[in-house]
């Protein structure tokens, strides 16, 4: 079977697919140089000069080879597009009806309430009056992704495209798991870098991950058990299959325990899974395909919290610049690499950097140094500072 992989940025899952021996083509926005070196790719940006939209992906997919379809971010928010993309192809992943349910905030809120899953108070348009006096509130897009367009609520009425969610103090985290519709297996628990200074974005923008999430040794097993239970409950209620992710905030529970609070479900391959593959040696693309077919792996994270730390971060341009010679960047642990001489606009991603370290702080500092080196390289080229 030849797979067509479609989404905003497909480089990481394309690498996983190639390592697994699968035959793949990809369709995304960026079409970065390191992806095009290993797979056939069509790019909205480079080939079509088109801005990103799910409809643009659908239009560009016509006549592309692929017996099987794998979709990634941000198509989980567009089940009708997924349905059309998978017409005539075997869909490997959650079907459109699952997406409609698990990505609907009212449906997820109701389920968490009934199931007793920790979930922040969440109010939709017309329910703003329930938010007064109950703490700090975030105004978020209903079709969320990457932390974009999240801001503190100023009390103004919501439109139908936004919701309110109570802010939860704690460590932003991401749990990765594979599921077969009735059971699930955790394959990774990472910290999310949100608005991290040094990468070019502030606020609530996702900037990367560090694997594993750092907790005290005696807290690791109880945390895993709580998140595994959460993944199982979500899988059973929504029939999740293939690779999935959960966005969490890890906060303090009773008697000094850690409490994972569910923020949202990402019912597709997630960015942190690249670290799971890099650090744990798991073949995530194969796990996704097999789980979508009902077969789960025998994987345990029980001792993973005792290992070294691996991280990835997105380096965003803080001003528009032209890229230098980027042909050696992959050997320097850089990914999602632009072409030499390409213009990267202010606020847009330059590339992804990778780092490892014996501690969480060492890994984070390694990512920050790597981001600084990217900026130096760009500033030393023909385009000026990035």
C-alpha positions as CSV (number, residue, x, y, z in Angstrom):
1,X,0.0,0.0,0.0
2,X,1.2,3.5,-0.8
3,X,0.2,6.1,1.8
4,X,-0.7,9.7,1.2
5,X,0.1,11.8,4.3
6,X,-1.7,15.2,4.5
7,X,-1.5,18.1,6.9
8,X,0.1,21.4,7.8
9,X,3.6,20.1,8.2
10,X,4.3,16.5,7.3
11,X,8.1,16.2,7.6
12,X,8.3,14.4,10.9
13,X,5.8,11.7,10.2
14,X,7.2,11.3,6.7
15,X,10.6,10.5,8.2
16,X,9.0,8.0,10.5
17,X,7.2,6.4,7.5
18,X,10.3,6.2,5.5
19,X,12.2,4.6,8.4
20,X,9.5,2.0,8.7
21,X,9.9,1.1,5.0
22,X,6.5,2.4,3.9
23,X,5.9,3.9,0.5
24,X,4.5,7.4,1.0
25,X,3.7,10.7,-0.7
26,X,3.1,13.9,1.3
27,X,1.0,17.0,0.9
28,X,1.5,19.9,3.2
29,X,2.1,23.7,3.4
30,X,5.8,24.0,3.7
31,X,7.5,21.4,1.5
32,X,10.8,21.8,3.4
33,X,14.0,20.8,1.8
34,X,14.8,17.9,4.2
35,X,11.4,16.3,3.5
36,X,11.7,16.6,-0.2
37,X,15.0,14.8,0.0
38,X,13.3,11.6,1.1
39,X,9.7,11.6,-0.2
40,X,7.6,12.9,-3.0
41,X,5.9,16.1,-1.7
42,X,3.5,18.6,-3.0
43,X,3.5,22.0,-1.2
44,X,0.9,24.7,-1.0
45,X,3.6,27.3,-0.5
46,X,6.3,26.2,-3.0
47,X,4.3,24.5,-5.7
48,X,1.0,26.4,-5.7
49,X,1.8,29.7,-4.1
50,X,-1.3,29.2,-1.9
51,X,-2.0,30.2,1.7
52,X,-2.8,27.3,4.0
53,X,-6.3,26.1,4.4
54,X,-7.9,22.6,4.7
55,X,-9.8,23.3,1.5
56,X,-6.5,24.1,-0.3
57,X,-5.1,20.8,0.9
58,X,-8.2,19.0,-0.5
59,X,-8.0,20.8,-3.8
60,X,-4.2,20.0,-4.1
61,X,-4.8,16.3,-3.3
62,X,-6.6,15.5,-6.5
63,X,-4.6,13.1,-8.7
64,X,-2.0,12.4,-5.9
65,X,-1.1,8.8,-5.5
66,X,-2.1,6.9,-2.4
67,X,-4.2,3.9,-1.6
68,X,-4.2,4.8,2.1
69,X,-4.7,8.2,3.8
70,X,-3.0,9.4,7.0
71,X,-3.9,12.9,8.1
72,X,-2.3,15.1,10.7
73,X,-2.7,18.6,12.2
74,X,-4.9,20.6,11.7
75,X,-7.3,18.4,9.8
76,X,-8.8,17.0,13.0
77,X,-10.8,20.2,13.1
78,X,-12.3,19.6,9.6
79,X,-14.0,16.2,9.5
80,X,-15.8,17.0,6.3
81,X,-12.4,17.6,4.6
82,X,-11.1,14.3,6.0
83,X,-14.2,12.5,4.6
84,X,-13.5,13.9,1.1
85,X,-9.8,13.2,1.3
86,X,-10.4,9.6,2.2
87,X,-12.9,9.0,-0.6
88,X,-11.5,6.1,-2.6
89,X,-8.7,5.6,-0.1
90,X,-8.4,3.5,3.0
91,X,-8.4,5.8,6.0
92,X,-5.9,5.0,8.7
93,X,-6.8,6.9,11.8
94,X,-9.9,8.3,13.4
95,X,-13.0,8.6,11.1
96,X,-14.8,11.9,10.6
97,X,-17.6,11.0,13.0
98,X,-15.1,10.5,15.8
99,X,-13.5,13.8,15.0
100,X,-16.9,15.6,15.2
101,X,-17.5,14.2,18.7
102,X,-14.1,14.3,20.3
103,X,-13.2,17.8,19.0
104,X,-16.6,19.2,20.0
105,X,-16.0,21.1,23.3
106,X,-19.6,20.6,24.6
107,X,-19.5,16.8,23.9
108,X,-16.0,16.5,25.6
109,X,-17.1,18.7,28.5
110,X,-20.2,16.5,29.1
111,X,-18.2,13.3,28.9
112,X,-15.5,14.5,31.4
113,X,-18.2,15.6,33.8
114,X,-19.9,12.2,33.7
115,X,-16.7,10.2,33.8
116,X,-15.1,12.2,36.6
117,X,-12.1,13.2,34.4
118,X,-10.4,16.4,35.6
119,X,-11.3,19.1,33.1
120,X,-11.2,22.9,33.4
121,X,-14.5,24.8,33.5
122,X,-15.3,25.5,29.9
123,X,-18.0,27.8,28.6
124,X,-19.3,28.4,25.1
125,X,-20.8,31.5,23.4
126,X,-23.8,32.6,25.4
127,X,-22.5,31.0,28.6
128,X,-20.0,33.8,29.5
129,X,-22.0,34.8,32.6
130,X,-21.0,31.5,34.3
131,X,-17.3,32.5,34.2
132,X,-17.5,35.6,36.4
133,X,-15.6,35.4,39.7
134,X,-14.2,31.9,39.2
135,X,-10.5,32.7,38.4
136,X,-8.6,33.6,35.3
137,X,-10.0,32.7,31.9
138,X,-8.6,32.1,28.5
139,X,-10.4,32.9,25.3
140,X,-9.6,30.1,22.8
141,X,-10.6,29.1,19.3
142,X,-13.1,26.3,19.1
143,X,-10.9,24.9,16.3
144,X,-7.7,25.2,18.3
145,X,-4.2,24.3,17.2
146,X,-0.7,25.1,18.3
147,X,-1.8,27.6,20.9
148,X,-2.6,30.2,18.2
149,X,-5.1,32.9,18.9
150,X,-5.3,32.1,22.7
151,X,-5.4,35.1,24.9
152,X,-6.6,36.3,28.3
153,X,-10.3,37.0,28.3
154,X,-11.2,40.7,28.7
155,X,-14.8,40.2,29.5
156,X,-16.2,40.8,26.0
157,X,-18.9,38.5,24.6
158,X,-17.8,35.4,22.7
159,X,-18.5,34.7,19.1
160,X,-19.4,31.2,18.0
161,X,-15.8,30.4,17.0
162,X,-14.4,30.9,20.5
163,X,-14.8,29.5,24.0
164,X,-13.7,30.3,27.5
165,X,-11.6,27.9,29.5
166,X,-10.4,28.4,33.1
167,X,-6.7,28.8,33.4
168,X,-5.0,25.9,35.2
169,X,-1.7,26.5,36.9
170,X,0.9,23.8,36.4
171,X,3.1,22.1,33.8
172,X,1.8,22.0,30.3
173,X,2.2,18.4,29.0
174,X,1.4,16.1,26.2
175,X,0.6,12.4,26.4
176,X,1.1,10.2,23.3
177,X,-0.8,6.9,22.9
178,X,-2.0,4.5,20.3
179,X,-5.5,3.0,20.5
180,X,-7.5,0.3,18.8
181,X,-11.0,1.6,19.5
182,X,-11.4,0.0,22.9
183,X,-8.0,0.0,24.5
184,X,-4.9,2.2,24.5
185,X,-1.2,2.1,25.2
186,X,0.8,5.2,26.3
187,X,4.0,5.7,24.4
188,X,5.3,9.0,25.7
189,X,4.8,11.8,28.3
190,X,6.4,15.1,27.4
191,X,6.5,18.7,28.7
192,X,5.1,21.3,26.3
193,X,7.2,24.5,25.8
194,X,4.5,27.2,25.7
195,X,5.6,30.8,24.7
196,X,9.1,29.9,25.8
197,X,11.4,32.8,25.7
198,X,14.3,32.3,23.3
199,X,12.4,30.7,20.4
200,X,10.7,33.9,19.1
201,X,7.2,33.4,20.3
202,X,5.4,34.5,23.5
203,X,1.9,34.1,25.0
204,X,0.4,30.6,24.6
205,X,2.0,29.5,21.3
206,X,3.4,26.0,21.3
207,X,7.2,26.1,20.8
208,X,8.2,22.5,21.3
209,X,8.5,19.6,23.7
210,X,10.9,18.0,26.1
211,X,10.6,14.2,26.7
212,X,9.9,12.9,29.4
213,X,8.0,15.4,31.5
214,X,10.1,15.9,34.7
215,X,8.5,14.7,37.9
216,X,9.9,13.2,41.1
217,X,10.7,9.5,40.8
218,X,8.0,8.4,43.2
219,X,5.4,10.4,41.3
220,X,6.1,8.9,37.9
221,X,4.1,5.6,38.2
222,X,1.0,7.2,39.7
223,X,1.0,9.9,37.0
224,X,1.3,7.3,34.3
225,X,-1.5,5.2,35.7
226,X,-3.8,8.3,35.9
227,X,-3.0,9.3,32.3
228,X,-3.4,5.7,31.0
229,X,-6.8,5.5,32.7
230,X,-7.7,8.8,31.0
231,X,-6.6,7.6,27.6
232,X,-8.5,4.3,28.1
233,X,-11.7,6.2,29.0
234,X,-11.4,8.5,26.0
235,X,-10.7,5.6,23.7
236,X,-13.7,3.6,24.9
237,X,-16.1,6.6,24.7
238,X,-15.0,8.0,21.3
239,X,-13.6,4.8,19.7
240,X,-10.2,6.4,19.2
241,X,-7.8,4.4,16.9
242,X,-4.3,4.8,15.7
243,X,-1.9,7.5,17.1
244,X,-3.5,10.1,19.4
245,X,-2.4,12.8,21.8
246,X,-3.8,14.5,24.9
247,X,-2.9,18.0,26.0
248,X,-2.7,18.2,29.7
249,X,-1.7,20.4,32.6
250,X,-0.1,18.6,35.4
251,X,-1.1,20.3,38.6
252,X,-1.1,19.4,42.3
253,X,-3.7,17.1,43.6
254,X,-4.6,16.0,47.2
255,X,-1.8,15.0,49.6
256,X,1.0,16.2,47.3
257,X,0.0,14.0,44.4
258,X,0.1,15.1,40.8
259,X,-3.2,15.6,39.0
260,X,-3.3,15.5,35.2
261,X,-6.0,17.9,33.9
262,X,-7.3,17.2,30.4
263,X,-7.2,20.3,28.1
264,X,-8.0,18.7,24.7
265,X,-7.7,15.6,22.7
266,X,-5.6,15.6,19.5
267,X,-7.0,12.5,17.6
268,X,-4.0,12.2,15.2
269,X,-0.2,12.0,15.1
270,X,1.3,14.8,17.2
271,X,4.6,16.7,17.1
272,X,5.9,15.2,20.3
273,X,5.9,11.7,18.8
274,X,9.1,12.6,16.9
275,X,10.8,12.6,20.3
276,X,9.2,9.3,21.3
277,X,10.7,7.8,18.2
278,X,14.1,9.5,18.6
279,X,14.5,8.7,22.3
280,X,12.7,5.4,22.7
281,X,13.4,3.8,19.4
282,X,9.7,3.2,18.6
283,X,8.5,3.1,15.0
284,X,5.5,5.4,15.5
285,X,4.2,5.3,11.9
286,X,4.0,1.5,12.0
287,X,2.4,1.7,15.5
288,X,-0.2,4.0,14.0
289,X,-1.0,1.8,11.1
290,X,-1.1,-1.4,13.2
291,X,-3.2,0.2,15.9
292,X,-5.6,1.6,13.3
293,X,-6.0,-2.1,12.3
294,X,-6.6,-3.2,15.9
295,X,-3.1,-4.3,17.0
296,X,-1.6,-2.6,20.0
297,X,2.1,-2.8,21.0
298,X,3.6,-4.1,24.3
299,X,5.2,-0.9,25.5
300,X,5.8,0.2,29.1
301,X,6.9,3.7,30.2
302,X,7.4,2.7,33.7
303,X,11.2,3.2,33.6
304,X,11.3,5.9,30.9
305,X,11.3,8.7,33.5
306,X,14.8,7.6,34.5
307,X,16.4,8.2,31.1
308,X,18.0,11.2,29.6
309,X,15.9,14.0,28.1
310,X,15.3,14.8,24.4
311,X,13.8,18.0,23.1
312,X,12.6,19.8,20.0
313,X,11.8,23.4,19.5
314,X,10.6,25.7,16.7
315,X,12.7,28.7,16.0
316,X,10.6,31.6,14.8
317,X,11.9,34.6,12.9
318,X,11.7,37.9,14.8
319,X,12.1,39.8,11.5
320,X,11.9,39.0,7.9
321,X,15.2,37.6,6.5
322,X,16.6,35.6,3.6
323,X,18.1,32.2,4.4
324,X,21.9,31.5,4.1
325,X,23.2,28.2,2.7
326,X,21.2,25.6,4.6
327,X,22.6,22.5,3.0
328,X,24.6,21.5,6.1
329,X,21.7,22.1,8.6
330,X,20.5,18.6,8.9
331,X,23.9,17.4,10.1
332,X,23.6,20.0,12.8
333,X,20.4,18.5,14.3
334,X,18.1,20.9,12.4
335,X,14.8,19.8,10.8
336,X,12.1,21.4,8.7
337,X,14.8,23.2,6.8
338,X,14.2,26.1,4.4
339,X,16.0,26.4,1.1
340,X,19.1,28.6,0.6
341,X,18.1,32.1,-0.3
342,X,14.5,31.6,0.7
343,X,12.7,34.5,2.4
344,X,11.2,33.7,5.9
345,X,8.8,36.4,7.1
346,X,8.7,37.8,10.6
347,X,6.8,35.5,13.0
348,X,7.1,32.5,10.7
349,X,9.1,29.3,11.6
350,X,12.7,29.2,10.4
351,X,13.3,25.5,11.3
352,X,13.1,23.0,14.1
353,X,16.1,22.3,16.4
354,X,16.8,19.1,18.4
355,X,18.8,18.6,21.6
356,X,19.5,16.0,24.2
357,X,20.7,16.3,27.8
358,X,21.1,14.4,31.1
359,X,18.6,16.7,32.7
360,X,15.6,18.7,31.7
361,X,17.5,21.9,32.2
362,X,20.5,20.7,30.2
363,X,18.1,19.7,27.3
364,X,16.3,23.1,27.4
365,X,19.6,25.0,27.4
366,X,20.7,22.9,24.5
367,X,17.6,23.9,22.6
368,X,18.2,27.5,23.4
369,X,21.8,27.4,22.3
370,X,20.7,25.7,19.1
371,X,18.1,28.4,18.4
372,X,20.7,31.1,19.0
373,X,23.1,29.4,16.5
374,X,20.3,29.4,13.9
375,X,19.8,33.1,14.4
376,X,23.6,33.7,14.1
377,X,23.7,31.7,10.9
378,X,20.8,33.7,9.4
379,X,22.3,37.0,10.5
380,X,25.6,36.0,9.0
381,X,24.0,35.3,5.6
382,X,22.8,37.8,3.1
383,X,19.4,38.5,4.7
384,X,20.3,40.1,8.0
385,X,19.0,39.2,11.5
386,X,16.2,36.7,11.9
